[in-house]
Amino acid sequence: MGSLSGALVLLASAVSFMSLGQDQLFAPAVQGELLENGSYLVDFDGASRIPHWVAYELTAEEGHGAVGRSDNFSVDERVATSAPSKWPGSGFDRGHMKPAADSRGSAAEMQSSFLMTNMAPQTPALNRGEWKGAEELVRAWSAQYGRVYVVMGPGQASRGTIAGGVRVPTHFWKAVLRYGADTSAVAFVFPNSDEVPGEVGSYRVTVDSLESFSGLNVFAALPDHVESRVESEWGRWDLQRKRPSSAAKSAASSESSVRCTGWSKSKGSRCSNRTKHLSGRCHHHRD
């Protein structure tokens, strides 16, 4: 019986590792409070009310599931300093670290991606532009390679605070690893500014450069000889975003307008106009 019970313990440990351990496999060291979600990890910084980093494994199945976007932003009751679920008048988007579109495996997974501990203030230009473009590339790579490991977070410098002390970083970064016969890594650093020109590839850096910028050892679990190689070189990654068809562009265009993030001083309320401009502001508030 002893050997049987031992085998059962090992099996339970293996199941636990496969459900969460794959997300932990290449995560950086924890600096704040570790929050374990069903499909991703958050190292939450209670002082700034945003993550130090978010890490997860993305499989081809997870990146192309059938569950629709919920848009149900929720305070994370597990932490005392979770950001509020709304930032009215701030001019910043609630930017996902783990994207909702990477969380389509189940309704529970989708809902957990809308916890405010997974959010940080991003300009509309970044969140709806090249940050979104990088997310699309990661999903394409998950399909191409079967699985990839993703870590992202905010830069250390700040633009100020909003919504009762939520820190607004000057930059955001993302690193992606494929592990196997052709192990390789790629990283990006994006400005959290009102204009983010160029393509995703314009913001590519080596992982070594990213680690100097972020102060983190991003893929510490890699064997030393592999880590030294993949973190110092560009690696071979397809950085071309696949453009949608004309019909898809037309359909997306009709649905892409958002409510202006400007604030009417005379009425004391948020502007009711809608806009498709990347700034998130209508023509009255764009300046």
C-alpha positions as a printed NumPy array, in Angstrom:
array([[  0.   ,   0.   ,   0.   ],
       [  2.902,   2.321,   0.73 ],
       [  4.144,   2.209,  -2.834],
       [  0.604,   2.759,  -4.15 ],
       [ -0.001,   5.79 ,  -1.946],
       [  3.395,   7.161,  -2.951],
       [  2.498,   6.755,  -6.602],
       [ -0.806,   8.562,  -6.034],
       [  1.007,  11.468,  -4.379],
       [  3.4  ,  11.713,  -7.325],
       [  0.472,  11.615,  -9.749],
       [ -1.348,  14.39 ,  -7.863],
       [  1.824,  16.475,  -7.89 ],
       [  2.206,  15.956, -11.636],
       [ -1.39 ,  16.999, -12.269],
       [ -0.884,  20.131, -10.139],
       [  2.305,  20.977, -12.034],
       [  0.642,  20.57 , -15.419],
       [ -2.273,  22.828, -14.44 ],
       [ -0.236,  25.655, -12.924],
       [  3.404,  24.608, -13.08 ],
       [  3.724,  25.269, -16.781],
       [  2.869,  28.914, -16.103],
       [  5.501,  28.954, -13.34 ],
       [  8.139,  27.209, -15.439],
       [  9.912,  30.32 , -16.775],
       [  8.48 ,  33.021, -14.489],
       [ 10.837,  35.59 , -12.878],
       [ 11.465,  35.76 ,  -9.14 ],
       [  8.556,  37.164,  -7.13 ],
       [  9.015,  40.724,  -5.817],
       [  5.554,  41.408,  -4.374],
       [  2.498,  39.223,  -3.782],
       [  2.11 ,  36.155,  -6.008],
       [ -1.448,  35.663,  -7.277],
       [ -2.152,  32.297,  -8.872],
       [ -4.941,  32.269, -11.449],
       [ -6.13 ,  29.292, -13.459],
       [ -4.076,  30.161, -16.526],
       [ -1.573,  32.847, -15.486],
       [  0.484,  34.231, -12.603],
       [  0.663,  37.801, -11.314],
       [  3.441,  39.278,  -9.194],
       [  1.362,  42.124,  -7.752],
       [  2.866,  45.345,  -6.396],
       [  0.513,  46.593,  -3.708],
       [  2.223,  49.99 ,  -3.466],
       [  1.723,  50.883,  -7.143],
       [ -1.55 ,  48.885,  -7.535],
       [ -0.291,  47.282, -10.766],
       [  1.701,  44.073, -11.453],
       [  5.467,  43.775, -11.257],
       [  5.   ,  41.15 , -13.975],
       [  2.512,  38.658, -15.396],
       [  3.595,  35.249, -16.746],
       [  1.879,  32.353, -18.493],
       [  2.265,  29.528, -20.96 ],
       [  0.134,  29.973, -24.072],
       [ -0.783,  26.869, -26.037],
       [ -2.257,  26.831, -29.527],
       [ -5.592,  25.724, -28.053],
       [ -5.704,  28.519, -25.46 ],
       [ -4.82 ,  31.154, -28.032],
       [ -7.609,  30.136, -30.384],
       [-10.506,  29.119, -28.104],
       [-14.179,  29.819, -28.719],
       [-15.157,  31.765, -25.567],
       [-16.14 ,  35.382, -26.27 ],
       [-14.763,  38.503, -24.56 ],
       [-16.589,  39.376, -21.321],
       [-15.542,  43.034, -20.671],
       [-16.448,  42.505, -17.005],
       [-13.629,  44.411, -15.277],
       [-13.551,  43.395, -11.591],
       [-11.74 ,  44.429,  -8.413],
       [ -9.529,  41.576,  -7.177],
       [-10.761,  40.885,  -3.652],
       [ -7.645,  38.872,  -2.813],
       [ -5.575,  42.032,  -2.364],
       [ -6.285,  45.127,  -0.298],
       [ -4.934,  47.567,  -2.883],
       [ -6.508,  46.255,  -6.087],
       [ -7.086,  49.097,  -8.561],
       [-10.713,  50.233,  -8.913],
       [-12.592,  48.711, -11.833],
       [-13.105,  52.096, -13.559],
       [-10.777,  55.026, -14.232],
       [-13.212,  57.755, -15.377],
       [-11.664,  60.816, -16.929],
       [ -8.112,  59.492, -16.693],
       [ -7.52 ,  59.266, -20.441],
       [ -5.889,  55.833, -19.991],
       [ -7.104,  52.392, -21.043],
       [ -7.27 ,  49.515, -18.603],
       [ -4.514,  47.622, -20.395],
       [ -4.494,  43.848, -20.057],
       [ -1.191,  42.206, -19.263],
       [ -2.491,  38.711, -20.089],
       [ -4.864,  39.485, -22.996],
       [ -8.516,  38.507, -22.952],
       [ -7.939,  36.975, -26.386],
       [ -5.365,  34.611, -24.819],
       [ -8.025,  33.519, -22.303],
       [-10.669,  31.945, -24.51 ],
       [-10.321,  28.398, -23.202],
       [-13.178,  28.746, -20.693],
       [-15.569,  31.316, -19.248],
       [-13.697,  31.213, -15.925],
       [-10.385,  31.839, -17.676],
       [-11.908,  34.762, -19.585],
       [-13.333,  36.305, -16.426],
       [-10.053,  35.988, -14.522],
       [ -8.307,  37.963, -17.289],
       [-10.51 ,  40.961, -16.365],
       [ -9.332,  41.106, -12.747],
       [ -7.825,  44.526, -12.082],
       [ -4.623,  42.916, -10.799],
       [ -4.034,  42.005, -14.469],
       [ -4.38 ,  45.655, -15.591],
       [ -2.142,  48.697, -15.873],
       [ -2.8  ,  52.179, -17.331],
       [ -1.907,  52.32 , -21.024],
       [ -2.456,  55.102, -23.511],
       [ -5.038,  54.275, -26.185],
       [ -2.271,  54.671, -28.786],
       [ -0.275,  51.847, -27.176],
       [ -3.076,  49.567, -25.976],
       [ -4.979,  49.625, -29.265],
       [ -1.862,  49.845, -31.444],
       [  1.471,  48.05 , -31.153],
       [  0.733,  46.387, -27.795],
       [ -2.267,  44.76 , -29.466],
       [ -0.044,  43.944, -32.433],
       [  2.424,  42.159, -30.16 ],
       [ -0.452,  40.174, -28.628],
       [ -1.529,  39.058, -32.095],
       [  2.008,  37.926, -32.888],
       [  2.184,  35.896, -29.672],
       [ -1.031,  34.057, -30.577],
       [  0.31 ,  33.349, -34.056],
       [  3.517,  31.965, -32.523],
       [  1.535,  29.746, -30.148],
       [ -0.113,  28.184, -33.21 ],
       [  3.181,  27.922, -35.095],
       [  5.201,  26.348, -32.266],
       [  2.445,  24.632, -30.253],
       [  3.204,  26.632, -27.092],
       [  5.161,  29.707, -26.025],
       [  6.02 ,  31.217, -22.647],
       [  5.167,  34.874, -22.128],
       [  6.255,  37.38 , -19.472],
       [  5.351,  41.075, -19.496],
       [  5.145,  44.054, -17.211],
       [  5.632,  47.79 , -16.699],
       [  8.849,  49.774, -16.79 ],
       [ 10.21 ,  51.164, -13.532],
       [  9.808,  54.864, -14.387],
       [  6.433,  56.59 , -13.988],
       [  4.309,  59.281, -15.627],
       [  2.372,  59.85 , -12.402],
       [ -0.681,  58.209, -10.843],
       [ -4.435,  57.988, -11.488],
       [ -7.518,  56.564,  -9.764],
       [ -6.315,  56.858,  -6.196],
       [ -2.673,  55.944,  -6.617],
       [ -2.557,  53.58 ,  -9.613],
       [  0.921,  54.06 , -11.113],
       [  1.207,  55.03 , -14.798],
       [  4.446,  53.588, -16.236],
       [  6.42 ,  55.328, -18.967],
       [  7.007,  51.994, -20.758],
       [  5.777,  48.415, -20.997],
       [  7.771,  45.333, -21.964],
       [  7.042,  41.817, -23.169],
       [  9.266,  38.74 , -23.586],
       [  8.404,  35.504, -25.399],
       [ 10.209,  32.153, -25.285],
       [  9.808,  29.005, -27.336],
       [ 11.489,  26.012, -25.724],
       [ 12.498,  22.857, -27.532],
       [ 14.752,  21.808, -30.38 ],
       [ 15.084,  25.435, -31.564],
       [ 14.842,  27.326, -28.265],
       [ 14.724,  31.067, -28.891],
       [ 13.513,  34.248, -27.202],
       [ 12.405,  37.678, -28.335],
       [ 11.604,  40.822, -26.347],
       [ 10.042,  44.243, -26.834],
       [  9.98 ,  47.558, -24.955],
       [  7.162,  49.969, -25.881],
       [  6.71 ,  53.62 , -24.842],
       [  3.47 ,  54.334, -22.998],
       [  3.056,  57.58 , -24.911],
       [  0.321,  59.416, -26.773],
       [  1.869,  58.38 , -30.078],
       [  3.469,  54.98 , -30.72 ],
       [  4.587,  55.042, -34.364],
       [  6.035,  52.235, -36.461],
       [  5.484,  48.491, -36.321],
       [  5.967,  45.982, -33.511],
       [  9.415,  45.058, -34.829],
       [ 10.565,  48.651, -34.3  ],
       [ 10.495,  47.994, -30.543],
       [ 12.325,  44.656, -30.503],
       [ 15.295,  44.272, -28.139],
       [ 17.388,  41.347, -26.914],
       [ 16.326,  39.71 , -23.663],
       [ 19.648,  40.823, -22.161],
       [ 18.716,  44.446, -22.936],
       [ 15.241,  43.943, -21.516],
       [ 16.671,  42.523, -18.298],
       [ 18.929,  45.562, -17.895],
       [ 15.894,  47.779, -18.464],
       [ 13.493,  45.914, -16.149],
       [ 15.884,  44.765, -13.445],
       [ 14.523,  41.203, -13.736],
       [ 16.017,  37.851, -14.689],
       [ 13.2  ,  37.03 , -17.102],
       [ 13.833,  33.371, -18.017],
       [ 15.95 ,  32.293, -15.051],
       [ 14.955,  28.607, -15.304],
       [ 16.74 ,  28.137, -18.637],
       [ 19.952,  26.09 , -18.48 ],
       [ 22.874,  28.526, -18.229],
       [ 24.383,  27.739, -21.633],
       [ 20.976,  28.079, -23.337],
       [ 20.106,  31.271, -21.44 ],
       [ 23.401,  32.902, -22.407],
       [ 22.812,  32.172, -26.097],
       [ 19.125,  32.986, -26.538],
       [ 19.136,  36.128, -24.401],
       [ 22.009,  37.765, -26.248],
       [ 20.749,  37.292, -29.817],
       [ 17.73 ,  38.37 , -31.839],
       [ 16.497,  34.889, -32.608],
       [ 14.461,  33.927, -35.65 ],
       [ 10.854,  35.053, -35.278],
       [  8.274,  36.07 , -37.865],
       [  7.417,  39.674, -36.935],
       [  4.977,  40.248, -39.781],
       [  1.412,  40.748, -38.606],
       [ -1.096,  38.998, -40.834],
       [ -3.393,  41.642, -42.253],
       [ -7.162,  40.92 , -42.231],
       [ -9.149,  40.639, -45.442],
       [-11.055,  43.647, -46.805],
       [-14.322,  42.199, -45.519],
       [-12.855,  41.698, -42.053],
       [-11.448,  45.228, -42.068],
       [-14.867,  46.62 , -42.999],
       [-16.603,  44.68 , -40.239],
       [-13.991,  45.696, -37.671],
       [-14.148,  49.341, -38.714],
       [-17.883,  49.523, -38.05 ],
       [-17.387,  48.183, -34.515],
       [-14.15 ,  49.875, -33.447],
       [-15.456,  53.23 , -32.212],
       [-15.209,  53.912, -28.485],
       [-16.602,  56.522, -26.167],
       [-14.356,  59.575, -25.97 ],
       [-12.131,  59.599, -22.883],
       [-12.242,  63.412, -22.69 ],
       [-13.936,  65.261, -19.85 ],
       [-16.417,  68.095, -20.291],
       [-15.488,  70.861, -17.85 ],
       [-18.757,  72.748, -18.41 ],
       [-20.934,  69.707, -17.725],
       [-18.614,  68.06 , -15.216],
       [-19.007,  64.687, -16.914],
       [-17.282,  62.475, -19.452],
       [-17.761,  63.36 , -23.128],
       [-20.535,  61.334, -24.798],
       [-19.072,  61.494, -28.324],
       [-17.671,  58.357, -29.956],
       [-14.381,  58.169, -31.83 ],
       [-12.182,  55.77 , -33.775],
       [ -9.015,  57.816, -33.237],
       [ -6.138,  55.935, -31.569],
       [ -5.899,  58.601, -28.876],
       [ -9.353,  57.602, -27.62 ],
       [-10.534,  61.228, -27.894],
       [-12.994,  62.908, -30.238],
       [-11.984,  65.966, -32.283],
       [-13.108,  68.291, -29.466],
       [-10.73 ,  66.75 , -26.922],
       [ -7.827,  65.546, -29.051],
       [ -5.536,  68.393, -28.007]])
